[in-house]
Amino acid sequence: MAWLMDVSSIVSMANMAILIALLAVYARIYSKTRATFTVGLMVFAGMLMLHNVLAVYGYFAMAKLYSDELLPYFAGIHIAELAGLIALLKVTVWPEGVKPVPRAGN
């Protein structure tokens, strides 16, 4: 079951990479708009970053203390968080979605 801890660690690191990207986008938006909603998003992303940093630290520093029965749940939590962060990054960076390309002659 040690591979599940590795999966959780890798997914948590991917979460941190997405959160860094989100924090950079939110900081840029805040510098242009000074919107308080953006500050809230930055705090939210910061708290998720703290969660992932502590999780990765815990996996490496206290690996022997984790029960093998808990590891699938930890992996599931981090994978679900990754899916949510990908969706959040998508709507933040590319809110209009896929637009059809106009054809020539129409």
Secondary structure as UniProt FT lines:
FT   HELIX           2..33
FT   HELIX           36..61
FT   HELIX           63..65
FT   TURN            68..70
FT   HELIX           71..93
FT   TURN            95..96
FT   TURN            104..105
//
